[in-house]
Amino acid sequence: EVQLVESGGDLVKPGGSLRLSCAASGFTFSNAYMSWVRQAPGKGLEWVGRIKSKTDGETTEYTAPVKGRFTISRDDSKNTLNLQMNSLKIEDTAVYYCTTGGKLFDHWGQGTLVTVSS
Amino acid sequence: DIVMTQSPDSLAVSLGERATINCKSSQSVLYSSNNKHYLAWYQQKPGQPPKLLIYWASTRQSGVPDRFSGSGSGTDFTLTISSLQAEDVAVYYCQQYYSSPRTFGQGTKLEIK
């Protein structure tokens, strides 16, 4: 059974940084493209970015509002996906979901809440 | 960016009746080389993460009940629930994966009348 467990969500001040992690199990993580999708409170879904597998170059892609501030990485030895978030803005407040897939998203974690507020 | 627009924003349907949700993309999501529409539907129940229901516009994900069906082509797509059950109360999202950034519709909230 595929399991994705996010962690690292917290309350942070504008301009601050936070690192989210996602522990994956139940599938061959190293072969998987992985993505982050976020959902602001009471709002819809927004794709944040994705990382390809190492064999496909481990390249990343991001949505414009986070480009240059967020970095997705992976540690295949630990089956872990990471999201480093810098220069956080109030509008980054959301539940962040770790998902399998780079185009469509077939498995989702429960999410971790990031609140950016002074 | 491809803009996805769903209608209606909310919908109330009686148990056992048909529910229909529409999704329109700002440009075609048909990839001509394989004749596939890069369109997916998700269901999000209260307090839960989204769940993939349908991909390639009309292919049900494994385990999804056959009362859920997807249809459409070009820029206009439909999710149909043939006979609404109480457990289908949720917000439904369409999503295009034809191009980056992947984009979602704003969601349609489905309730019981």
Interface residues (C-beta under 8 A of the other chain):
Chain A: S35 V37 G44 L45 E46 W47 E61 T63 A64 Y97 K103 L104 F105 D106 W108 G109 Q110 G111
Chain B: Y38 A40 Y42 Q44 Q48 P49 P50 K51 L52 Y55 Q61 Y93 Q95 Y97 S100 P101 R102 T103 F104 G105 Q106 G107
